[in-house]
Amino acid sequence: MPELQASEILERHGLFRFHADERTLEELLSGSSNAGFDPTLRDYLALSAAELSLVSLLVDPRPALPVSESIAVDRDALVLAAAKANCASLEYPCWDPSRLAPSDVTVFAGDVTKLATVGLTWEGGSLPSTNDFAEAVERLEGAHRSAGTYFSRALAESGVLRLQGFLWAVKARLAEGDLENCVAECYEAFQLHASAGGALPTG
């Protein structure tokens, strides 16, 4: 029985729904010298596209957890994920899921700095564990809650930071295989079944 794709697993958990199928990524990756159509790279791009699809929650924070209606991931998000990924569509080999840099794990560069600020950094092949990411995101939520702005507090209370952290943690474990079990473990670690713990502040 073939392994499920990241998009299928995320949909089974009711988190995201993909409005483009694998053929979109096949079109983007075909003809590359990056060892052809790599299923792990496909999953990596699907996870990046899911994070890009959180933009509406990032610019207008509102309760995001637990996810009551799965978040739409359209073709544009998949294309953008491929266009801006490190070497995903370039003609030289550099895709190695076991050696992801922080800038490969987060799609927004500022999150690399934010993670470093709360103590999560790494180089080379030693990737953080799921618990490392979960603890870092918990510290990020705390920092946002203690910030002086409504917007920062709203981001923390919405739960969108946990959704991002969940995607980062899954992406960091792609090299392990058994993606279905990985997603389930990360879902629990980030407590995506629960609210983020508070009401959104009023402006």
Secondary structure, 3 states (H helix, E strand, C coil): CCCCCHHHHHHHCCCEEECCCHHHHHHHHCCCCCCCCCHHHHHHHHHHHHHHCCHHHHHCCCCCCCCCCCEEECHHHHHHHHHHCCCCCCCCCCCCHHHCCHHHHCCCHHHHHHHHHCCCCCCCCCCCCHHHHHHHHHHHHHHHHCCCCHHHHHHHHHCHHHHHHHHHHHHHCHHHCCHHHHHHHHHHHCCCCCCCCCCCCCC
